[in-house]
Structures are given as structure tokens and as C-alpha cells.
Amino acid sequence: MPMIDVYAAKGIIKDRKGLARDLAQAIMRWEKVPVIPFFTDNTAAFVHELDADGFSTAGGGTDHVRVNVTTNAGALDREQQLGLVEEISELVASAAGDPSLAERTWVTLTEAVSGGWGIGGHAYTNDEIVQHVRALLGKG
């Protein structure tokens, strides 16, 4: 289940809940997973607000946003990576009401190791997730 963490200075993101929801829905679309409770209830984004003195670029800037996306290994091909990063940057800029923020949004895509998804006390491998979803859809 993808997890997304957004880090921004306090006050930059005007609609935090909307951004969190939109980001979670975006990753589901880009991963092309079925819209079922297993995914909608376990795919999430968190918006973390930092004091402006809590981070800095090498040049002293604090007007950037960092987005860390953790997803299953191999879940995104190159086209999906490019599309997702572009959409995330646009969503962040929109939630901030500042179109130029898309140029100051850093996105990292990280893949969880097999067995690295803990849901309900179980560390799922990618294969176990696929098997579980197939069973939920009546295809397993």
C-alpha cells in the first residue's frame, strides 16, 4: 500500500486534507489498482508542516516542498513514474494556490522491500498482496 509523506513549511499548503486525499487517489490511479476498500482504506498521504527554520536548501531557501512516496517494488514503470511525479507536483502547487510551487516540489519514489508492507499486523510480500486482492475480487 503506497504511503505518501509531504513536508512543507507551515502555511504553504492551504488545503492539507484535500491534498492528502488527492495524492492517495493519484497513486492508486497510476498504479492501476482496483478501487476496493483494501486499497482505499490502506493507501494514505500525510501532510507534515514544519517551522520555516526546520529545513533549508543549501542557498537558504525554505519555499520548497518534499514529497516522499513509498510503493511496492516494481509497481511503477517509467511512464508511470514520470506521470505520477508530474501530477504530484501539480497537486501540491494547486493545494498551495501557487502554480510556481510545482517547480520547487521535490518528489522521491521509494520501493518497499518484499515483506515491507505491514497491514493488520501482517508483513505482506508483493505476491501476498496480489493473492489477497484476487481473493477479494473472487478471482483467486
NUVEX-488800 format. One record per residue (C-alpha): z negated, y negated, x. Coordinates in steps of 0.001 Angstrom, whole numbers, plus 500000, padded with zeros to 6 digits. Layout:
% NUVEX-488800
ZYX/...
//
This chain:
% NUVEX-488800
500000500000500000/501023496734501549/498335494211502295/499146490588502982/496859488016504574/497735484315504551/495882481916506854/496202478164506305/494175475006506735/492120474053503680/494129472183501101/497596473191502308/498134475878499656/497848474289496216/498204477494494141/496367480228496040/496182482793493224/499820482261492288/500853482649495920/498813485839496318/500382487361493181/503912486278494129/503575487696497649/502271491044496363/505134491261493879/507671490296496552/506658493077498934/506871495597496104/510425494423495314/511522494536498948/510009497994499437/511684499073496176/508611500901494890/508213501661491189/506208499173489152/503352501519488262/499583500974488416/499271502945491681/501272500179493367/500418497154491204/496678497874491486/496735498579495230/499229496050496620/497439492783497311/497548489483499107/494621487393500298/494778483659500970/492285482563503611/491545478876504014/490414477699507435/488877474458508559/491548472387510304/489607472755513553/489634476559513188/493089477021514721/495706475182516730/499158475530518179/499498475020521923/500614471480521077/497547470763518939/499151471213515515/497251472564512518/500006472313509930/501301475876510254/500631478949508110/500285482505509375/501134485456507132/500330488994508246/501969491803506286/500814495385506813/503061498025505305/503876501711505659/505699502775508806/509436502681508160/509090501119504694/511394498205505533/514822498432507106/516236495430508999/517836493870505888/514535494180504015/512601492665506926/514902489648507048/514834489155503280/511085489578502984/510292487125505793/512623484541504268/511105484983500792/507537484838502102/508291481582503930/509812480096500771/506902481248498591/504358479704500967/506265476414501051/506542476386497252/502821477106496766/502058474227499120/504509471863497424/506054471199500852/509572472596501434/509305471829505164/506397474289505470/508891477179505426/509819476120508971/506141476198510009/505281479561508477/504848482474510858/505188485971509428/504167489135511260/505243492525509944/502911495314510983/503280499018510221/500214501115509479/499904504404511302/500234507602509305/496941508132507530/496152504440507790/496084503686504052/492636504183502624/492610504162498831/489746505501496761/488085506960499841/491176508912500981/493258508078504065/496812508627502815/499710509567505055/503173508301504056/504077511801502827/500913511993500713/501739508661499096/505252509888498253/503889513160496842/501253511314494813/503780508878493335/506194511684492489/503387513452490629/502526510228488786/506155509857487762/506385513512486684/508831514302489493/506503516295491709/
//
